[in-house]
Amino acid sequence: MSEGLYFRQLLSGRDFARDNLVARQMANFTYVIGDALTREVVLVDPAYAPEEMLGFLREEGLELVGIVATHYHADHIGGNLMGHRVAGIAEFAHLVDVPVHVHHVETTWVTKGTGVGVPPLVPHQSGDVLHVGAVEVTLVHTPGHTPGSQCLVVEGHLVSGDTLFVDGCGRTDLPGSDSREMYVSLHERLAALSDDTVLYPGHHYSPEPFARLGDVRRHNAVLAPRGADEWLATFA
């Protein structure tokens, strides 16, 4: 981590939303990423407790300048989660006036699930760079779990949403999922990242909350070297 990068990984049901049983069950990570010098930050996938999260930012002396959605599912950005109402970007929109950055393919899905439209949604293409103070955050389109899933790459950190976990990857049997696209995302779209990159997933589904990508590549079965047909026969 560079001197100028502010980076925090927060676990739902433990670091915030402690009394929310759904948050504890889902074990989502929310990320705070930005410039440690200017104190400008974005929130990545801030579900469950908007007012509490804004209180955390105030206590840390941070200024919220945007929200990034890795994908449209309610446990990441709010909405209806199997009959449970999850607070998220819709509630943030009533509290703060900041852009919500989504991949352009995901815009309709996000609006349908949350009621939030353009603006404050800002559609992006893969490779777009967000400037948070002096910190650059690159958005990488990684469809598979959802059509517009995107990862964030910033100074040796990969925030992967539900595309890649320390163990396993996101489901591909949900509306909008695509197993072949997931294979391409895992084996081609993320292939250029170095082994020293640190993976920060969207859920705490493994003993370790993060890991070096080189270690993940050695131990995670979904990244084992195999052709697309074999991968699809095993994991689709």
N, C-alpha and C positions, 0 to 999 in steps of 0.2 A: 504494500500500500504506500503510495506516495504521500509526501507531507501535505499536499494540497487536497487530497481526496477524503471526503467524509463518507463512510460506508458502515451501515448498521443492519444487521439481520435480526428481525424481531419475530418471535413465535407466538401465534395466536393461542389464547388459552393459558399462556404462561407469562409472556412479557406484556400483553395487553388482552382485554376482553376475558379476564380470568374467570368471571362468573358466567360466561356464555358457554353452555354445554356443547353447542354446535361447533364453536370455535375450537374448543378443546378436542372434540372428536376429529375434526378435519385437519388439525395441525398444519395450518397454512403459515408460510413465511411472508411477511411484509418487509420490504427493503427501503431504507432511507439512504439516498445516494446524492452526493453533491460536492460543493466546494467548501472545504474546511476553513478557508480564509474569508470568503465573502458571506458564508453561512447560507447560501442558496441551495435548496435541495429539491428533489422530486421524490414522491412516494411511489413505490411499485407494488401493485396489487393490494391496495389498502381496504380490506373488508372488515366487517364486524363492529368497529368502534371508532367512527370518524372523530367525534368530539374528544375522545381520549387520545387519539393519535395527534390531533392538533395541539392538545395540551402538552404532550411530550415534546413536540417541536418548539413550543414556546419555552418550556423549561430548558431546552438545549440551546436556546438562542438562535433557532434556525428559521429561515423564511421559505415557505412553500411556494415554489414557482411552477409546479406542474405535477401531474399524475401520469403514470405509465401503466397500461393494462397489458399483461402478457397474453391474455385471451379472455373470452367473454363469460366464462363460467362464474356462477354466483358466489362461490366460495373465494373467488379472487377479487371481484369488483362489486359484489352485491347483487341482490335480486332474489328470486324464489329458488330456494335450494330444497327440493323434495318436500315442499309444503312449509318450509321454515323461511321467514323473511330475514334476509341478511342485509344489514346496512352496508353501504359502499359509496360508489361515485355519485349516485343520485343525492345522497345526504350531503356529501362534500360540496356538491354544486349549490346547495342552499347556504353553505357556511363560508365558502371562499370562492373567489373568481380566478380560477386557474385552468389552463388547458389540460385536457385528458388525451394523451397520446395513444393511438391505436393503429394497428395495421389496417390499411384501407379495406382489405377483404373482410375484416371483422366488424366494420362500422355498423352494418345493418343488424348483426347479431347482438352487439352491445346495446344498441338502441332498443331492440325488441326485449331484451332481458332486463334493462334498467330504466327505460324511458328517457335516457339522456341522449340528445341528438347533437347535431353539428350547428353551431358551437354548443358546449365547450369541447366536444370531440374534435380532435385534429387527426385526420387520416394520414398515414405515412406509407412510404415504399421501403422495401428492404435496402439497407445501406444508408438510410437517413441518419444524420447525426444530431443529437440534442446537445445544446450548449447550456450547461448548468454552471454559471460562473465561468471559470476557466476549464472546467472538466468537460470532456467530450464523451458522450454516451452513444454508441453505435447500435442501431436497431437491426436485427437480423431476422428475416422471415423464416420461420421453421414450421410449416404446416404439417399436420399429421394428427395431433390431438384435437385441434380445431383448424378450420381453414385459414384463419389469420393469426395463429400463434406466432409470437415473436420473442426472441431472446435479446438480452442487453449485454453488450460487451463494453467494459470500462476498465482500463488500466489493469489488465491481467485478471479481471473478474468476469465470469460468465453467469449472469442471472437467467436461469433457464425456464422459469415457469413450470409447466407440466410437460415440456418437451423431453427433458432428460432429468432423471433423479440420480442420486449417488448409487442406488441399486434400482435397475429397471428404467422404464420410461412411462409416459402418459398413456392412458387407455386409448384404443382406436376403435371402440365399439359404440361410440356415442354419436349423437347427431352432428354431422359435419366432419366427423373423423375420417381419416384415410390412411390405411396401413402402409400402402406403397409410398405415400408422401412422407410418412414418419421414417421409413427406411432411408429415404433420400436425405431428409433433414439430419438424421443421426450420422449417416455414413458419408455424406458429401457436403452438406451446407455447413456443418460444424467441424469438418475435417481439418480445415486450415488452422484452427486454434492450437497453440502449442501445449505440450504436456504440462507446462508450468502454470497454465491458466487454472484458476481455482473455480470450481463449479459450486454455485449456490442455487439449489433447487427451489421449487414452489411449495414443497411439503417436507415435513420432517418424517420421512418414511424409512430412515435408516439410523443406526446408532450415531453416526457422525452427521452433523448438520451441514457440512460442506466437505469437499475433498479436492485434491489436485486432479486435474483432468487426466493426467497420465496414469494415476492409480485407478481412476474410474474406468479408463479404457482397458486396463489389465484385468479388472475384476467384475465389471458389469456385463452380464451375458448379452444384453441387447447391442453391445458394441463389439462383440466377438467377430473376428473377420469371417465373413460368409457372404455368399452372393444373395441377391435380392430374393430369389425363389426360395432358398433355404430359410432365410430370415422370415419371410412371409409365412412359410409353412409352420414355423416354430412360434412366432409371436403375433401374427395377425389375429 
